[in-house]
Every structure is written in structure tokens, then in C-alpha cells.
């Protein structure tokens, strides 16, 4: 017998549902028939007495206990007994009623353990009734019925468990998508944080960038779960996240600061090379701007060659300002157009600036001769007109590199307050 039912569908004890059901001996039919008039009585006994002794059963709503579970018990009892008496062959949807009830219980939050325990307890009640109805000389028939009962219980418990878990998975997916939509709206500024949610006050917005590399969808989901777990534990609360294969963003409700070692823990979950930035927001309306700022800090830090880890605005203050789009951004970025198809020149320029214009350090990192570095820098100056020996020329070159490497001025158009924020499209800039 089964959970919120006491019966089953198939009298055969076989574990193979495709096997033909054997003919039921007359003695077995007769014994089962004597319990048919007791169906309502046994159903009440289960729902009002036997199940009431189970942990957590009393907390269920009265209509679930007294109406729905009792009705399922009656259905199960009658189905099992009448099958034995009249038709040993199972129908195509013997477990349909039990599946429907299992889905309802899952949606209502009834624990699976309690659900299955009621089924097992119901089977014991029916077994006791069969024993009481057995007459001297019917021992063999009683043993035969025990086999039928076990087979029926197996079918129903299997169906109930499968349906319950499927429904829970569907509900979890639905809640997850609702949560992602909420986070997406908060980051884009299209959704107002609900009052009392903890997001209408101060919060901390994180931008997380994962190491480059292709990832299968299954690997992306697993990594997202690992990152979620790390953040929840690190901040001691549930963190709202929106991750994809390249990274994403997170919102930590309340005033918080990144705890020590957060970057290292995220790197353990996401792989070496994880970058992150954190920007506070004083209220929900500031979340979109904080998200854009955090994402740009990460992008600028990467473009400047900073080591992976936690980046703060103060770490890239000048570079951040130089990379901010303005009326002249396109013209500054275009200064390097003459060398856009010469990656070795751009790499030399980038490394030279990162190494504080130390030609020997640049040559060592690029495994070049210092004279080769000088020749490349001279070629860049000749093609672009930038005088890299002057502070102004150096500043313009740095700004042009940052604008190109950190988004080419596209970030604010793709991550504005009204933008369609979609990390699922593998964008890490917003």
C-alpha cells in the first residue's frame, strides 16, 4: 500500500510490470472479498488514527488529512481489493490517481518521507485487516495475498516517488527562473525592490569574471551552483546571483564588505584567474549603477594587466577614469586604428605602459631584445602620431588602449538602466 493511499493497482508480486498477471486462486479472491465492505472503515482508521501517529502529520491542513488523504486511502483500498476479486490485470493508468495526489503534496510542501511513510503505514493496516479476515485453513491464501500486496505497494511507491521528485524539480526550476528575472530586473533598473526584501536598503553589488574557456551547459550549471554556495557561505546569507559561463553579477542584501579570502574561494570554485569587484549601493535605485561600475572595474583591471583576484576602484582609479566613455572617447580610441591589425605592436605598447615604460622589463616579458622594443615603439609613434616620450602622448595611448580593451565605449549602451541585462548571452561587461 502506499502513502496517502492504502492500496495499489497490481495484485501481482512480480517486479516486472510487463509480466502477465497470473490468475488469482478462488481462496484468495474470497479472502479479499470479505474486506471489501470494510473499505470506508479502514480508510478512516488510516487517516484519523494510524497516520496521526506519524511525525509531522498533525501539522498538515485539516482538509488534506480528513478529505484528500482519506479519499486516496479509500481509492487505494478499493483498487487493490477489487483487482484481486475481479480483475488481476492492471489497467494502463493504475497509478494515475496516486501520481496526481503526489504532485499536489509536492506543491504543498509535504515532506516526501511523510508521504511515503503514510503509504507504508496504509499497507500495514490493510495487511492486518486481511489477517483478521482469514479463517482457519486459509493460511496459503493469506501468504499469496501478501505477495500481491507487496507487488502493488512497489508499483505505487515507485510512481509516487517519481512524480513527487519530478514536481519538485519543476517547482525549483520555476522559482529559480523567477529569481533570475528579479535579479535581472534589479540590475537593469526595471524592477523596484520589494519593501522588506532587504534590497530596498543598502546592498553590495559584485561583478565576477571567470577565466576564459569553453564550457558545456552542464559544467556551467555546476559552476554556478558552486559559486552560489561560496557566496552564501562567505556572506552568511542568501546572495542573489545571475551567472553564466563567463561570470555574472551578484547582489548581497545589507551593508557588507567582501570577506578576506573571497577571491581565493571563488577561484577554487570557478578556476584560477577569477576576477571580482564589489561596489556598495545605498538603496535599490543605485543597484544598476553599482553593477555597471563593478563590471567596468573588472574589465579595466584585466585590460591593465592586473593579477586576478579582488579589484577595488582605488586600484584602477586613473585607468577607470581614462576608460569612461565621453564625447571624445571614439576619437581617442581611434588613435590606435593605424595599428589595429598589428597585434604585436599593440601588445608591445600595452606591456610597455604596464611596466612603467621600462624597455628592458618590457623586452624580458615579451622575450625580445630591447632594441626590438625600441623599434616597435618608434613604429607605433610613426603610424599613430603619438609621441610616447611625452606625458601627454603616454596618457593618450593609455586611454586609447583602455577604451578599446575595456569595451570600446560600448558598455554604457549595453548596460544602461533600461537595457536588457542578459548574462546568459555570455556578456561579462554588464
Secondary structure by P-SEA (a helix, b strand, c coil): cccccccccccccccccccccccccaaaaaaaaaaccaaaaaaaaaaccccccccccccccccccccaaaaaaaaaaaaaaaaaacccccccccaaaaaaaaaaaaaacccaaaaaaaaaaaaaaaaaaaaaaccccaaaaaaaaaaaaaaaaaaaaaaaaaaaaaaaaaaaaaaaaaaaaaaaaaaacccccccccccccbbbbbbbbcccccccaaaaaaaaaaaaaaaaaaacccccccccccccbbbbccccccccaaaaaaaaaccccccbbbbbbccccaaaaaaaaaaaaaaaaaaaccccccccccccaaaaaaaccccaaaaaaaccccccccaaaaaaaaaaaaacccaaaaaaaacccaaaaaaaaaaaaaacccccccaaaaaaaaaaaaaaaacccccccccccccccccccccccc
